[in-house]
Amino acid sequence: MRITINHWNDKYQLRFELDRYEQTYKFDAETVSLEDVKSSAERMADDVLKCFVSMRSLLLQDTP
């Protein structure tokens, strides 16, 4: 899973990507530091991966 953090428009954008799946979270840069976003990424990674597995399962159920 690729995890990237971008900063633009006074926001940090935390992006998780795996295969065809992506989740993005935005943080206000005025109230959250880059280190806070990095820490959030580490704490969230396992749960995001589980969401990707669930998303894949849903897609496979709905695909003929």
Secondary structure per residue as TSV (DSSP state, phi and psi in degrees):
chain	resnum	aa	ss	phi	psi
A	1	M	-	360.0	132.5
A	2	R	E	-95.3	133.9
A	3	I	E	-121.9	124.3
A	4	T	E	-128.9	151.6
A	5	I	E	-127.5	124.7
A	6	N	E	-118.0	156.0
A	7	H	E	-127.9	119.2
A	8	W	E	-163.9	153.8
A	9	N	T	52.8	40.8
A	10	D	T	59.0	28.4
A	11	K	E	-136.7	147.1
A	12	Y	E	-94.5	137.1
A	13	Q	E	-115.6	114.9
A	14	L	E	-99.7	117.7
A	15	R	E	-121.0	131.7
A	16	F	E	-111.6	130.7
A	17	E	E	-134.2	137.6
A	18	L	E	-151.3	117.5
A	19	D	T	54.6	-120.0
A	20	R	T	-92.9	5.7
A	21	Y	E	-110.2	144.8
A	22	E	E	-148.3	141.3
A	23	Q	E	-132.9	136.7
A	24	T	E	-128.4	136.5
A	25	Y	E	-125.4	139.3
A	26	K	E	-113.9	139.8
A	27	F	E	-127.2	138.5
A	28	D	E	-71.1	118.4
A	29	A	T	-68.3	-17.4
A	30	E	T	-78.1	-21.8
A	31	T	T	-115.3	-11.7
A	32	V	S	-129.3	136.5
A	33	S	-	-90.1	166.0
A	34	L	H	-59.9	-39.5
A	35	E	H	-63.5	-36.5
A	36	D	H	-62.5	-42.3
A	37	V	H	-66.1	-41.8
A	38	K	H	-60.9	-42.2
A	39	S	H	-64.0	-41.2
A	40	S	H	-61.3	-41.9
A	41	A	H	-59.3	-44.4
A	42	E	H	-63.9	-42.4
A	43	R	H	-69.6	-32.7
A	44	M	H	-87.5	-20.4
A	45	A	H	-52.7	-47.5
A	46	D	H	-63.6	-42.4
A	47	D	H	-68.5	-36.5
A	48	V	H	-64.7	-41.6
A	49	L	H	-59.3	-42.0
A	50	K	H	-62.8	-37.6
A	51	C	H	-63.4	-40.3
A	52	F	H	-61.8	-40.8
A	53	V	H	-61.8	-43.3
A	54	S	H	-64.2	-42.3
A	55	M	H	-61.7	-41.5
A	56	R	H	-63.9	-42.5
A	57	S	H	-60.1	-45.1
A	58	L	H	-61.3	-42.1
A	59	L	H	-64.8	-42.5
A	60	L	H	-66.7	-33.2
A	61	Q	H	-67.6	-32.0
A	62	D	H	-94.2	-8.1
A	63	T	-	-95.5	127.0
A	64	P	-	-69.3	360.0
